[in-house]
């Protein structure tokens, strides 16, 4: 009797174990999903880019004459006014050239007076010879000589006047070069760069050397942002912009798109376009040359129905293997929801996206409804896939 009881208990245990194993195996085949509720929230579509902060107007001040820097009157960060003296090139050589040109002008004027007197004398001689010839007192050749001398005197006076004009032009040129030894500011602004020191020689033979860089108004700045060619079609003038700089990581600065330039910039086969963003800088926190992380706001909506982007990317693994899911190439977007613990695809019409959430414009979705964002079973399988195993040892 006892043996029968023991045998019955053993059979019962074996039966329970088998049933549990069967239930576990069948449970493993049932897919599990990670879901997230459809909710209302804010969605902002942006285009991100990087750029450099610059002054709206930057003037490079150079020199048109060569020489040695004698004096400097401004330094970095100096505020300057239009016409203010910035530096002085040693004027000694140019002053000597002016004196020489002035002396040449005086000489030319004296030669001109001499030529004028010669012309008067030649005309007087010619007129007298006309009277003598009419009285048959001189030969015709003497009259011709007097006429020729008068014409020569006219041309000599014209040449003397030309020399006077040439000397006057040389004097003006020398005086202009002398004025160029005074380096003055062409605009009101702030000196942000000084490239010379006292005693340094600057040569302007082939190109104008830059002595100072002046930012006209640092309270108004601009950002030259490089936008990828895939996003440039979305950017329009007057769109709001938010950006940050590394110097103030906790501050968000605001601006507006002022210009979208059409000239392409190609670097290593990557095509970008320059987008100019104007910003106000009343506190002078932004400085020329800072790197800005720019977000151009394309659209901004509040309180819209939205779903995670992962829900739009989700594909049902079992349906894919059975050929019952929508092909990834299908143009109509959709999400998967759980209906009576079974996944069901719902087609939707999407709006703007911020990279994490996407606006739902239409579709049979309700606020609070659960959408599938991930397959837990598929995730476990992926972590134990053969591609993740180490190399086999032979």
MARSESE-885154 format. One line per 2 residues: their letters; for each residue z, y, x of C-alpha. Coordinates in steps of 0.2 Angstrom, whole numbers, always signed. Layout:
<pts>
A> Z,Y,X  ...
</pts>
This chain:
<pts>
XX> +0,+0,+0  +5,+12,+14
XX> -12,+8,+23  -21,+13,+7
XX> -12,+29,+6  -15,+33,+25
XX> -34,+29,+23  -35,+40,+7
XX> -27,+55,+17  -39,+52,+31
XX> -54,+52,+20  -47,+68,+11
XX> -45,+77,+27  -62,+72,+33
XX> -70,+77,+16  -61,+94,+17
XX> -67,+97,+35  -85,+92,+30
XX> -84,+104,+15  -77,+118,+26
XX> -91,+115,+39  -104,+116,+26
XX> -97,+132,+19  -96,+140,+36
XX> -114,+135,+40  -120,+141,+24
XX> -110,+157,+26  -118,+160,+43
XX> -135,+160,+35  -130,+174,+23
XX> -135,+190,+32  -122,+204,+33
XX> -127,+222,+33  -119,+238,+39
XX> -121,+252,+26  -118,+270,+24
XX> -117,+280,+8  -130,+293,+2
XX> -122,+310,+2  -126,+328,+1
XX> -125,+339,+16  -134,+352,+27
XX> -150,+348,+36  -157,+359,+49
XX> -174,+356,+57  -176,+363,+75
XX> -187,+363,+90  -178,+362,+106
XX> -184,+369,+123  -178,+377,+139
XX> -182,+394,+146  -176,+408,+157
XX> -168,+424,+152  -177,+440,+158
XX> -177,+458,+155  -190,+464,+143
XX> -197,+476,+156  -196,+473,+174
XX> -204,+485,+187  -207,+480,+205
XX> -206,+495,+216  -216,+495,+232
XX> -223,+507,+245  -241,+512,+248
XX> -237,+518,+266  -231,+508,+281
XX> -216,+514,+291  -197,+511,+295
XX> -184,+513,+282  -174,+528,+286
XX> -162,+529,+272  -157,+519,+257
XX> -149,+528,+242  -146,+514,+229
XX> -140,+496,+230  -139,+481,+219
XX> -133,+484,+201  -136,+503,+203
XX> -141,+513,+188  -156,+524,+191
XX> -165,+537,+182  -184,+540,+182
XX> -189,+550,+197  -173,+547,+206
XX> -174,+544,+225  -172,+526,+230
XX> -176,+525,+248  -184,+536,+262
XX> -197,+530,+275  -196,+539,+291
XX> -208,+554,+288  -210,+560,+306
XX> -228,+552,+308  -234,+558,+291
XX> -227,+576,+294  -237,+577,+310
XX> -253,+571,+301  -250,+584,+288
XX> -249,+597,+302  -265,+591,+310
XX> -274,+591,+294  -268,+608,+290
XX> -274,+614,+307  -291,+606,+304
XX> -293,+615,+288  -289,+632,+297
XX> -302,+628,+310  -315,+623,+296
XX> -311,+639,+287  -314,+649,+303
XX> -331,+640,+306  -335,+644,+288
XX> -332,+663,+291  -342,+662,+307
XX> -356,+654,+298  -355,+667,+284
XX> -356,+681,+297  -371,+673,+306
XX> -380,+672,+289  -377,+690,+286
XX> -384,+694,+303  -399,+683,+301
XX> -404,+691,+284  -402,+708,+291
XX> -414,+703,+305  -426,+696,+293
XX> -427,+711,+282  -429,+722,+297
XX> -443,+712,+304  -452,+713,+287
XX> -452,+732,+288  -458,+731,+306
XX> -472,+719,+301  -478,+729,+287
XX> -479,+744,+299  -489,+732,+311
XX> -476,+735,+324  -472,+716,+327
XX> -482,+700,+327  -482,+688,+312
XX> -473,+675,+323  -458,+686,+325
XX> -457,+688,+306  -458,+669,+305
XX> -444,+666,+317  -433,+678,+308
XX> -436,+669,+292  -432,+653,+300
XX> -416,+659,+307  -411,+665,+290
XX> -414,+648,+282  -404,+640,+296
XX> -390,+651,+294  -389,+647,+275
XX> -388,+628,+279  -375,+631,+293
XX> -364,+640,+280  -366,+626,+268
XX> -361,+614,+281  -346,+624,+285
XX> -341,+625,+267  -343,+606,+267
XX> -332,+604,+282  -319,+615,+273
XX> -319,+604,+258  -317,+589,+269
XX> -303,+596,+279  -294,+601,+262
XX> -296,+583,+256  -289,+576,+272
XX> -274,+588,+270  -271,+582,+252
XX> -272,+564,+258  -259,+567,+272
XX> -248,+577,+260  -249,+562,+248
XX> -244,+550,+261  -230,+561,+266
XX> -224,+561,+247  -226,+542,+247
XX> -212,+541,+260  -200,+545,+246
XX> -198,+529,+236  -193,+535,+218
XX> -189,+525,+202  -203,+525,+190
XX> -192,+521,+175  -174,+522,+169
XX> -165,+506,+172  -154,+495,+184
XX> -158,+489,+201  -157,+470,+201
XX> -165,+466,+218  -166,+475,+234
XX> -177,+468,+248  -175,+480,+262
XX> -162,+487,+274  -161,+503,+284
XX> -171,+501,+300  -183,+488,+293
XX> -201,+491,+295  -212,+488,+280
XX> -231,+486,+282  -243,+490,+267
XX> -259,+486,+276  -265,+471,+265
XX> -253,+471,+250  -239,+482,+243
XX> -222,+475,+249  -209,+475,+235
XX> -194,+485,+240  -184,+485,+223
XX> -184,+476,+207  -178,+487,+192
XX> -174,+480,+175  -178,+494,+163
XX> -165,+490,+149  -153,+475,+151
XX> -146,+478,+133  -162,+470,+127
XX> -167,+453,+135  -180,+440,+132
XX> -181,+421,+134  -198,+414,+141
XX> -196,+396,+133  -208,+382,+137
XX> -212,+372,+121  -221,+356,+121
XX> -238,+355,+114  -232,+342,+101
XX> -220,+355,+93  -230,+372,+96
XX> -239,+371,+79  -222,+372,+70
XX> -216,+388,+79  -220,+404,+71
XX> -216,+423,+74  -199,+429,+67
XX> -191,+412,+66  -172,+412,+70
XX> -167,+405,+87  -150,+399,+93
XX> -147,+396,+112  -133,+394,+125
XX> -132,+397,+143  -121,+387,+156
XX> -111,+403,+160  -104,+403,+142
XX> -105,+385,+136  -94,+389,+120
XX> -104,+404,+114  -120,+403,+104
XX> -132,+417,+105  -145,+422,+92
XX> -162,+429,+93  -179,+429,+85
XX> -196,+422,+91  -206,+438,+96
XX> -222,+430,+102  -231,+413,+104
XX> -243,+414,+118  -259,+404,+117
XX> -261,+402,+136  -257,+383,+141
XX> -246,+379,+155  -250,+362,+163
XX> -238,+354,+175  -241,+336,+180
XX> -252,+333,+165  -238,+340,+153
XX> -245,+354,+143  -232,+367,+137
XX> -234,+385,+129  -224,+400,+132
XX> -213,+406,+117  -205,+423,+119
XX> -188,+425,+111  -180,+443,+110
XX> -162,+444,+110  -149,+458,+110
XX> -137,+459,+125  -125,+473,+121
XX> -111,+466,+131  -122,+462,+146
XX> -116,+444,+146  -134,+438,+148
XX> -141,+441,+166  -159,+439,+172
XX> -163,+421,+178  -150,+412,+167
XX> -157,+395,+160  -156,+395,+141
XX> -155,+379,+130  -165,+385,+115
XX> -166,+379,+97  -179,+386,+86
XX> -174,+384,+68  -189,+378,+58
XX> -180,+376,+42  -162,+376,+36
XX> -156,+368,+19  -139,+366,+12
XX> -131,+354,+0  -147,+342,+0
XX> -147,+324,-3  -149,+315,+14
XX> -149,+298,+22  -146,+293,+40
XX> -162,+291,+50  -157,+273,+54
XX> -159,+269,+36  -177,+274,+36
XX> -180,+265,+52  -172,+249,+46
XX> -183,+233,+43  -176,+217,+34
XX> -177,+203,+47  -178,+189,+35
XX> -191,+198,+25  -201,+202,+40
XX> -201,+183,+45  -206,+178,+28
XX> -220,+191,+27  -211,+199,+12
XX> -207,+216,+19  -217,+232,+20
XX> -227,+233,+36  -221,+247,+48
XX> -238,+254,+47  -236,+258,+29
XX> -236,+277,+26  -224,+278,+11
XX> -206,+279,+18  -192,+269,+11
XX> -174,+263,+12  -165,+247,+9
XX> -151,+246,-4  -139,+232,-9
XX> -142,+226,-27  -131,+212,-33
XX> -127,+208,-14  -146,+207,-11
XX> -157,+219,-1  -169,+229,-11
XX> -182,+242,-4  -183,+259,-13
XX> -197,+270,-9  -193,+289,-6
XX> -201,+305,-2  -193,+313,+14
XX> -191,+332,+18  -185,+339,+34
XX> -174,+330,+47  -162,+336,+61
XX> -163,+320,+71  -148,+312,+63
XX> -151,+314,+44  -166,+316,+34
XX> -168,+325,+17  -173,+315,+2
XX> -184,+325,-10  -188,+311,-23
XX> -184,+293,-25  -173,+281,-35
XX> -158,+285,-25  -141,+291,-31
XX> -127,+300,-22  -114,+288,-16
XX> -126,+273,-16  -125,+262,-1
XX> -141,+261,+10  -143,+248,+24
XX> -143,+255,+42  -141,+239,+52
XX> -141,+221,+51  -125,+213,+58
XX> -133,+196,+60  -148,+203,+68
XX> -137,+212,+80  -127,+197,+85
XX> -143,+187,+88  -150,+201,+99
XX> -135,+201,+110  -137,+182,+113
XX> -156,+183,+115  -164,+173,+130
XX> -169,+190,+137  -151,+195,+140
XX> -146,+179,+149  -144,+178,+167
XX> -157,+169,+179  -156,+150,+178
XX> -150,+141,+193  -161,+126,+198
</pts>
